[in-house]
Amino acid sequence: MKHLINTTILLLTLLLLAMVSCSGKKSVSKSDSKFKVNGIYYSINGSTATVPFMGSRYYGSLIKFSNEYSKEYPSVLTIPATITHGDTIYPVTSIDFFAFGSCSNLTDITIPKSVTFIDDGAFSGCSNLAAISVASDNPKYDSRNNCNAIIETATNTLIAGCMNTTIPNSVTSIGGCASFYDSAGLPKSVTSIIGGAFAGCSNLTNINIPNSVTTIGYKAFNNCSGLTTINIPNSVTTIKPYAFSGCSSLATISVASDNPKYDSRNNCNAIIETATNTLIAGCMNTTIPNSVTSIGEGAFNNCSNLTTINIPNSVTAIGYEAFNNCSSLTTINIPNSVTAIAFKAFDGTAWYDNQPDGWVYAGLVAYEYKGDMPEGTSITLREGTTGIADGAFSSSSKLTTVNIPSSVTYIGEGAFSSCIHLNDVYCYATTPPKCCESTFTNILYMTNSATLHVPAASLAAYLAAPVWGDFKNIVGDADAPTGIATSHDSVETQSRVNKSN
């Protein structure tokens, strides 16, 4: 149902991967063929040499990286300051993204003074890495106090760590530490935990976040499957989406009672943005308080041990991927108050997988059509439907007619995007439902645009309404006694506006 949306996300992801990975970092240019010198692979970029990524990227709902050559590297590596290739001496200046990714046999790495660029995830998945050192005269990085880590000197950001890392008191930011083991006690000098900082640290069971930290970045603790407890101090005022995504063992979440931005009201085992009453992060033991009005983007994403969730009737909106890939989630109680559901909110849950083919409803919201839609399908949404989810009909090329009952008040992003054979949209609401700019993407601008059928008395309102007024053909013939048309033949044309003239 959502092929266009997923394709768009995939294309954006491919574009982002080709761009700069972090602010201020340059991308590595396309290299020549890769070759090995003393056990290490290199590629030539102009007048310098790079330790490149030797592997494959797999694109799907998630981006995965495989380094097929990682097993070839020895356990102890000293990267030289220069190498000779052909008749030319090249300085080794950079280490590419995932260059040593998944090198489980690597135990010791030494970085020379010549390396001035280390990309994100360069040592991701090096599960046995025990020692890291940087040459004392390196102008960009250091391993101060024999800390067994790589620190960006100018910013005091720890960019790579290992099982024996001791974080110096001078470090102010944490990022890219995918090899920390067991626990991480951050010094009070740390003010931010950068996006992806502990991503994939499956053995991290405990972390002490000091009250100097103000920011927890995007996917900072993503897939920390061993993490069981998280305590947010009063200093934290920014928590980005997916901060604790995939923390499948996370059982307890608490926020300091005097935190000015977030709370864990009623001991709910969740993080709630106080001002907006939005639940932004939950866990397997979360109880959603009845004061919460929305569930944020990725709030429970990949919470694989969550089995049941009761959404209170105070909630009106559920965000993008809110429960995505909660594979054990079999029971979801969705109240009638919910009218807006974003893309992939329940995809990958046991609840969704157990739904029969056909229209899947999440409460009173039409979520999506499951299975193969027959040719020439005409769909009548059931009376009482209050919303149509993001992407609900997206790319439904076999859909020709849709009947929207008078009870619908909201239609989400891309809901009818690229329904290339949709000829007639019957909307029986007397007040035009709220739409998004992308609700009817592509349909409105095709040569033979779908005809919009609305109640005669509401024709002027639809003509003036955002998005609805963009239909080329609007017909005031959708007056049905039951509030919904059951047959095109039973509806008489009362008024018609052809906007293409």
LINTATA-V733300 format. One line per field, one symbol per residue. phi: phi as a letter, one per 30 degrees, with the letter a starting at -180 (. if undefined). psi: psi as a letter, one per 20 degrees, with the letter a starting at -180 (. if undefined). burial: 1 if it has 16 or more other C-alpha atoms within 10 Angstrom, else 0. A space follows every 50 residues. Layout:
phi: ???
psi: ???
burial: ???
//
This chain:
phi: .cddddddddddddddddcddbejcddddecddcbcbhibdbbcbicbcb dcdcabcccadbcbbbcdcddddddcbcdddbbcbiccccddcbbdehec eiddddcbbbcddddbbbdeiecdiddcdcbbbcedcddcbabehhdhac cdddchcdcabbdcdcdddddcbcaicdbdchbbcdddddcbcdeiecei ddcdcbbccddcdcbcdeheceiddcdcbbbcddddbbbdeiebdiddcd cbbbbedcddcbabehhdhaccdedchcdcabbdcdcdddcdcacdeiec eiddcdcbbccddddcbbdehebeiddcdcbbccddddcbbdehdbdicd ededdddjdccciccddadcjddddidcccddejdcabdeieceiddcdc bbccddddcbbddhebdhddcdcbccbcddceddbcececeiddcdecde cccbeedceddddcdeieddddbbccbccbedjadcadddcddcabbcdd d
psi: hkggghgggghhghghhiaphqpipqqprpraqqrpolipqrqpndjrqq orpnbqpppbhqpqppnijhiiqrhppopqhqrpocjqpppoiqprpkhk pkmiiphpppprhhojoorqjhkpjmijoippqpphjpihrrlqklilrp poghikpoipaahjpooqiipiqppkmjjqqfqoopriipiqoqpjgjpj mhjohppoorjiphporpkhkpkmiiphqpporihoiporqjhkpjmhjo hppqpphjpihrrlqklilrppoghikpoipaahjpooqjipiqprpkhj pknijphqpoprjipiqprpkgjpknhjohpooorihpipprpkhjqjqh gghiqrqapppncjpogrppappqqkpppoqqpipiqprpjgjpkniiph qpooriipippapjhkpknijohpooojphppqprrhjgkphghjqgmqq ppprqgijghghhiqqggiiphoppmjlophiipqiphhipqphqppoii .
burial: 11011100010000000000000000110000000000011111100011 11110000000000101011001000101111100000011111111111 11111111101111111111111111111111111001011111001111 11100111111111111100111111111110010111111111111111 11111110111111111111111111111101111110111111111111 11111100101111100111111100111111111111100111111111 11111111101111111111111111111101011111111111111111 11000000111111111111001000100110001111111111111111 11111111111111111111111111111111111101111011000011 11111111101110101111111111111000111000000000110000 0
//
